[in-house]
Amino acid sequence: MKRILAGLALTTAAALVTATPALAAPVDPVKALKKQFVSGHGVRISETTRLTVDGKSSSAGKTTGTLEFGKSGVVASDLKNRAPGGLAAAFAPPRIITVGGHSYAQGGAFSEELPEGKKWVRYSGVATGGTYNQSIDVFEPKVLKALVSHAKSFKSSTYKGSLTYSELSKVYGQKLTGKIGKIKIDYSVVVNSKGLVTHLKSSWTMDFGVLGKYRSTTESRYTGWGSKVKIKAPAEDLWIDVSDLSGDTEVPKDIPDNSINSLGN
């Protein structure tokens, strides 16, 4: 009987050991990202930005679209923006395609009084980023590396941490000082089993004195990693370069974004 009980105990113990999976080290998100940089492939994005003033909801906007990769990162994007009326609509073109070193904007203030037959306005030198509303670009390897290294915790496939805009600017080799540089960005980055980012949430708060205390939160989701993507510019006869518009045009002269340079300016 003792031998039977001893054998049963050993068998049970062996079964438990076999049934318990080993805890694998997390996949390096930066290496996983770089493997996705294949021409003709990309990822879909969906992000929502909410702004509150003194704790009360002020506005919300949403961006959806597709990013196309090249050998070193994002080379093209096709995004649709939905934002409240007024100034917000002017800053976020309802549709924007960035490819070949140019951005093509359509809708809202970007379609005011265009010449007959023209549907788009072309802007030159607009950087192609992996986001429109996110101030954190997780498609930039050095930025993603900074998020991972600054994370205070990694639990349930989620990196959580914070850094200031000044610290973020250093990642780009730039310097950002003053009040904006001191703003702290809280973030959480969720990765899948392959180490690819599936969800990014970032938020910051700034006190504008009599204008109130502002808090902005942006949540981005990334799906369809590795899907085939080919983004093309609008037909040439449908767009006009912003430099060719008359001086009294209502069309914005440039397209602002959330880059570090824009914040510095």
C-alpha positions as CSV (number, residue, x, y, z in Angstrom):
1,M,0.0,0.0,0.0
2,K,2.8,2.4,0.9
3,R,4.4,1.7,-2.5
4,I,1.1,2.4,-4.3
5,L,0.6,5.7,-2.4
6,A,4.2,6.7,-3.1
7,G,3.8,5.9,-6.8
8,L,0.5,7.8,-6.9
9,A,2.2,10.8,-5.3
10,L,5.0,10.8,-7.8
11,T,2.7,10.4,-10.7
12,T,0.5,13.3,-9.5
13,A,3.6,15.5,-8.9
14,A,4.9,14.7,-12.4
15,A,1.6,15.6,-14.0
16,L,1.4,18.9,-12.2
17,V,5.0,19.8,-13.3
18,T,4.1,18.9,-16.9
19,A,0.8,20.8,-16.8
20,T,2.4,24.0,-15.5
21,P,3.9,26.0,-18.4
22,A,7.2,27.7,-18.0
23,L,7.1,31.5,-17.8
24,A,8.8,32.8,-20.9
25,A,10.7,36.1,-20.9
26,P,8.7,38.9,-22.7
27,V,9.5,39.4,-26.4
28,D,11.5,42.5,-27.1
29,P,8.9,45.0,-28.5
30,V,11.6,47.0,-30.4
31,K,12.9,43.9,-32.2
32,A,9.3,42.8,-32.9
33,L,8.6,46.2,-34.4
34,K,11.6,46.3,-36.7
35,K,10.6,42.9,-38.1
36,Q,7.4,44.5,-39.4
37,F,9.3,47.1,-41.5
38,V,8.7,45.3,-44.8
39,S,7.8,47.3,-47.9
40,G,4.2,46.9,-49.0
41,H,3.0,45.9,-45.6
42,G,1.5,47.8,-42.7
43,V,-1.0,48.1,-39.9
44,R,-4.4,49.6,-39.2
45,I,-4.9,52.1,-36.5
46,S,-7.9,53.5,-34.5
47,E,-7.4,56.2,-31.9
48,T,-9.7,58.4,-29.8
49,T,-8.6,61.6,-28.0
50,R,-10.6,63.1,-25.2
51,L,-10.0,66.6,-23.7
52,T,-11.4,67.7,-20.4
53,V,-11.2,71.2,-18.8
54,D,-11.4,71.4,-15.1
55,G,-12.7,67.8,-15.0
56,K,-15.5,68.5,-17.4
57,S,-15.6,66.9,-20.9
58,S,-14.7,69.5,-23.6
59,S,-14.2,67.6,-26.8
60,A,-13.4,64.3,-28.4
61,G,-11.9,63.3,-31.7
62,K,-11.3,60.0,-33.5
63,T,-8.8,59.0,-36.1
64,T,-8.9,55.7,-38.2
65,G,-6.8,54.5,-41.1
66,T,-3.9,52.6,-42.4
67,L,-0.1,52.9,-42.2
68,E,2.3,51.6,-44.7
69,F,5.9,50.5,-43.8
70,G,9.2,50.7,-45.6
71,K,12.5,49.3,-44.6
72,S,13.0,51.8,-41.8
73,G,9.5,52.6,-40.6
74,V,6.3,54.3,-41.6
75,V,6.5,55.7,-45.2
76,A,2.9,56.4,-45.9
77,S,-0.5,56.9,-44.2
78,D,-4.1,57.3,-45.1
79,L,-6.1,58.7,-42.2
80,K,-9.6,59.9,-41.6
81,N,-10.3,62.3,-38.7
82,R,-13.5,63.1,-37.0
83,A,-13.4,66.2,-34.7
84,P,-15.8,68.7,-33.2
85,G,-16.5,71.9,-35.3
86,G,-14.7,75.1,-35.0
87,L,-10.9,75.3,-34.6
88,A,-10.5,71.6,-34.0
89,A,-11.9,70.8,-37.4
90,A,-9.3,73.2,-39.0
91,F,-6.4,71.5,-37.3
92,A,-7.5,67.9,-38.2
93,P,-8.2,67.4,-41.9
94,P,-11.2,65.0,-42.3
95,R,-9.0,63.0,-44.7
96,I,-5.2,63.2,-45.1
97,I,-2.9,61.0,-47.2
98,T,0.8,61.2,-46.7
99,V,3.1,59.6,-49.2
100,G,6.2,60.4,-51.2
101,G,7.2,63.3,-49.0
102,H,3.9,65.1,-49.4
103,S,0.6,65.3,-47.5
104,Y,-2.8,65.7,-49.3
105,A,-5.6,67.1,-47.2
106,Q,-9.3,67.1,-48.0
107,G,-12.5,68.3,-46.3
108,G,-13.5,71.0,-43.8
109,A,-11.3,74.2,-44.0
110,F,-9.0,72.3,-46.4
111,S,-11.6,72.3,-49.1
112,E,-12.7,75.9,-48.9
113,E,-12.9,77.8,-52.2
114,L,-10.6,75.5,-54.1
115,P,-10.3,76.0,-57.9
116,E,-12.9,74.0,-59.9
117,G,-12.2,70.3,-60.2
118,K,-9.7,70.4,-57.3
119,K,-10.5,68.1,-54.3
120,W,-7.3,68.1,-52.4
121,V,-4.6,70.5,-51.1
122,R,-1.0,69.3,-51.2
123,Y,1.6,70.2,-48.5
124,S,5.3,69.5,-48.9
125,G,7.7,68.4,-46.2
126,V,5.1,67.0,-43.8
127,A,6.6,64.3,-41.7
128,T,5.1,60.8,-42.0
129,G,4.4,59.6,-38.5
130,G,2.6,56.7,-37.0
131,T,-0.1,58.8,-35.5
132,Y,-2.0,62.0,-35.8
133,N,-3.3,62.6,-32.3
134,Q,-0.7,60.6,-30.3
135,S,2.3,62.6,-29.1
136,I,4.0,59.3,-28.6
137,D,5.0,57.5,-31.8
138,V,5.4,53.8,-31.0
139,F,6.4,53.2,-34.7
140,E,9.7,55.0,-34.0
141,P,12.0,52.2,-32.5
142,K,14.0,54.6,-30.3
143,V,10.7,56.0,-28.8
144,L,9.4,52.5,-28.1
145,K,12.7,51.6,-26.5
146,A,12.4,54.6,-24.2
147,L,8.8,53.6,-23.2
148,V,10.0,50.1,-22.3
149,S,13.0,51.4,-20.4
150,H,11.1,54.0,-18.5
151,A,8.3,51.6,-17.6
152,K,7.8,51.2,-13.8
153,S,6.0,47.9,-14.2
154,F,5.3,45.1,-16.7
155,K,2.2,43.1,-15.9
156,S,-0.4,41.3,-18.0
157,S,1.6,42.2,-21.2
158,T,1.4,45.9,-20.3
159,Y,4.2,48.3,-19.8
160,K,3.2,51.3,-17.6
161,G,5.3,54.4,-16.9
162,S,5.7,58.1,-17.4
163,L,8.2,60.6,-18.9
164,T,8.2,64.3,-19.5
165,Y,8.1,66.0,-22.9
166,S,11.7,67.1,-22.2
167,E,12.8,63.5,-21.8
168,L,10.8,62.5,-24.9
169,S,12.5,65.3,-26.9
170,K,15.9,63.9,-25.9
171,V,15.1,60.6,-27.6
172,Y,14.9,62.6,-30.9
173,G,18.2,64.4,-30.1
174,Q,16.3,67.7,-29.5
175,K,16.0,70.0,-26.5
176,L,12.6,71.1,-25.1
177,T,12.6,73.4,-22.1
178,G,10.1,75.6,-20.3
179,K,6.6,74.8,-19.1
180,I,5.9,72.4,-22.0
181,G,9.1,70.4,-21.3
182,K,8.0,69.7,-17.8
183,I,4.6,68.2,-18.7
184,K,4.5,64.6,-17.7
185,I,3.1,62.0,-20.0
186,D,1.6,58.9,-18.3
187,Y,1.4,55.9,-20.6
188,S,0.5,52.2,-20.9
189,V,1.6,50.0,-23.7
190,V,0.0,46.6,-24.3
191,V,1.8,44.0,-26.4
192,N,0.7,40.7,-27.8
193,S,2.6,37.3,-27.6
194,K,4.8,38.4,-30.5
195,G,5.8,41.6,-28.7
196,L,3.8,43.8,-31.1
197,V,2.0,46.8,-29.7
198,T,-1.8,46.4,-29.8
199,H,-2.9,49.3,-27.5
200,L,-1.3,52.6,-26.4
201,K,-2.8,55.0,-23.9
202,S,-1.2,58.3,-23.1
203,S,-2.4,61.3,-21.1
204,W,-1.0,64.6,-19.9
205,T,-2.3,67.5,-17.8
206,M,-1.5,71.2,-18.0
207,D,-2.8,74.1,-16.0
208,F,-3.5,77.2,-18.1
209,G,-4.5,79.4,-15.2
210,V,-7.7,81.3,-15.9
211,L,-8.3,79.1,-18.9
212,G,-8.6,76.1,-16.7
213,K,-6.8,72.8,-16.1
214,Y,-6.6,70.7,-19.3
215,R,-6.2,67.0,-19.5
216,S,-5.8,65.1,-22.8
217,T,-6.1,61.4,-23.1
218,T,-5.5,59.5,-26.3
219,E,-6.1,55.7,-26.8
220,S,-4.8,54.0,-29.9
221,R,-5.4,50.4,-31.1
222,Y,-3.3,48.6,-33.7
223,T,-4.6,45.7,-35.7
224,G,-3.8,43.8,-38.8
225,W,0.0,43.8,-38.3
226,G,1.7,42.6,-41.5
227,S,-1.3,43.1,-43.8
228,K,-0.6,44.1,-47.4
229,V,-0.9,47.9,-47.8
230,K,-0.3,50.2,-50.9
231,I,-1.1,53.8,-50.3
232,K,-1.2,56.1,-53.4
233,A,-1.4,59.9,-53.8
234,P,-4.6,61.3,-55.3
235,A,-4.6,61.8,-59.1
236,E,-2.6,64.8,-60.1
237,D,-5.5,66.6,-61.7
238,L,-7.5,66.5,-58.4
239,W,-5.0,68.4,-56.1
240,I,-3.5,71.8,-56.0
241,D,-0.3,72.8,-54.1
242,V,-0.9,75.1,-51.1
243,S,1.7,77.5,-52.5
244,D,-0.4,78.0,-55.6
245,L,-3.4,79.2,-53.7
246,S,-4.2,82.9,-53.5
247,G,-3.0,84.9,-50.5
248,D,-6.4,85.5,-49.1
249,T,-7.4,81.9,-49.1
250,E,-9.2,80.4,-46.1
251,V,-7.2,77.1,-46.5
252,P,-4.6,76.6,-43.6
253,K,-1.1,77.3,-44.7
254,D,0.3,74.2,-43.0
255,I,-0.8,71.1,-41.1
256,P,0.1,71.1,-37.4
257,D,0.8,67.9,-35.7
258,N,1.9,66.6,-32.3
259,S,5.5,66.3,-33.0
260,I,8.2,67.5,-30.6
261,N,9.1,70.3,-33.1
262,S,5.5,71.5,-33.2
263,L,5.4,71.6,-29.4
264,G,8.6,73.5,-29.2
265,N,7.3,76.1,-31.6
